[in-house]
Amino acid sequence: PGGSGDGVRSGGTALFAAGAADPAAIAISTVGYYKVSFNSTTGSANAKIEVKPYEGDAPAEFTNWELVGDFNNWGSDGVLALTQNTSVKHIWYADVEFTSEGEVLFRTDAAGTDKCGGDTFPYGLKTDNNIPVQAGKYRVVLNDVDRCYYFFEIKED
């Protein structure tokens, strides 16, 4: 790297120049969990990705996550079980349709042993509040390590 439009990597940080097509792969030499941060608020010329080893205890492993909310009477009308990604066991997903605005949250079981709400839609980080949602069809994705969630709109052809 180093020429115009090339990515430059330094100490786990990938920097890329404005107009760069692809900054190249970020090399990770040790197997494990990593925190990846992306900052694009300073403009494309200064955008950077930081990759640092995850610090803390090993992430808990779950066998179930479900989505409940106004759309299913908070589980009284059945729950929407999320599917665990087969290659990345801390990523969970499901397709859902909300017929109206409302609120939802993720939980591991009916007792709410572990749960994840949020303040923003269509993506956000865990808070103790319910997640506000808008009517529509979505692919919902939950990362059970950092508890970030996404609602990707499914567009009909």
Number of C-alpha atoms within 10 A of each C-alpha: 11 10 8 11 15 18 22 17 20 9 8 15 18 20 18 25 20 15 11 14 11 11 16 14 9 15 11 12 6 8 7 9 13 14 11 13 12 12 12 12 9 9 10 14 13 13 16 22 17 18 18 15 14 13 9 6 6 10 12 8 10 12 10 13 23 21 25 22 21 15 22 15 12 16 15 10 10 11 18 18 19 20 17 19 12 9 7 9 15 19 19 21 21 17 17 17 14 17 11 12 12 15 19 21 20 26 19 18 16 14 8 10 8 12 20 24 22 22 16 17 14 16 17 17 18 20 15 11 14 18 24 17 21 16 12 14 17 19 14 20 22 25 16 21 14 12 19 18 26 18 21 14 15 14 8 5 3
